[in-house]
Amino acid sequence: MKAISSLFYFALLSLIVAGCRDNGKLADAYGNFEAVDVTVSAQAGGQLVFFDVKEGRPLKQGQLVGLVDTQQLHLQQLQLKSAMRALGKRVQDPSPQIDVLIVQRQNLAREKKRFEALVADKAATPKQLDDIISQLTVVNKQIEAAGRQAQITNRGILSETDPMQAQLNVLREQLRKCYIYNPINGVVLTKIAEPQEIVGFGTPLYRIANLDTLVLRAYISGDQLGLVKTGQQVTVKVDAGEGKLKSYTGALTFISDQSEFTPKTIQTRDERVNLVYAAKIAVANDGFLKIGMPAEVYFQQAQAQKK
């Protein structure tokens, strides 16, 4: 009998406390806080020679947090640069050959003038003058041919530098991806890899999230859809200890267009409602809110406050 009385007293006390909570008004929805996290993965393969990441540690966007071994790529880059320098030494310079031909042309030009004078004085035959002119023509063509041949040869040699330069650009990009930079401002949630481990392309290294704003995933019933809309301000309350609640103002950022069955971990205001709609509420975090923390949502109270 005493046990029954104790149970009755406990039940009655629970009802009184629940009735006094928030002036007897039950929450319109319930949910848990979550954060939009980013999984940072390796973009290069090799040994993780440097990795400065700790769980719970805040990181800034663009901060260098890790490095994958670059020695092999660095050696390949040196080898390719050496090959490009050797290729440059194969380039032909036609200047010495052309200089010799130019001297010959100058000598023939002088001979041409001399024979023109001799032919005018009838001291030489026209055929001798024609031979000089023919030789001068040949030398001019040799000069043109030497320059043209050098251009063709050098063009073929230099064309080999384009693929090498492309390979060099690829190596530089691979080297850049060996450096791991943190993508967003946030707090490290989970550290997955450790220094000196061998990682591959796409290997997850750590998870990070910006905790300045948390997302409350709640569920609302079908008869509440007319009371809410995206962008609406709502009141969110969390346990603050000693039976007190701490209030926040949140913005309704998402309402699902498809219904689903009530999750077992979520309570609803009307237990007879089985189908609910998922909703997301963005709440600015003052440092008190934590991922996974349960919270209550009040729609009508927020509307009343706005009025």
Buried (B, 14 or more C-beta within 10 A) or exposed (E): EEEEEEEEEEEEEEEEEEEEBBEEEBBBBBBBBBBBBBEBBBBBBBBBBBBEBEEEEEBEEEEEBBBBBBEEBEEBBEEBEEBBEEBEEEEBEBEEBBEBBBEBBEEBEEBBEEBBEBBEEEEBEEEBBEEBBEBBEBBBEBBEEBBEEBEEBBEEBEEEBEEBEEBBEEBEEBBEBBBBBBEBBBBBBBBBBEEEEEBEEEBEBBBBBBBEBBBBBBBBBEEBEEEBEEEBBBBBBBEEEEEEBBBBBBBBBEBEEEBEEBBEEBBBBEEEBEEBBBBBBBBEBEEEBEBEBBBBBBBEBBBEEEE
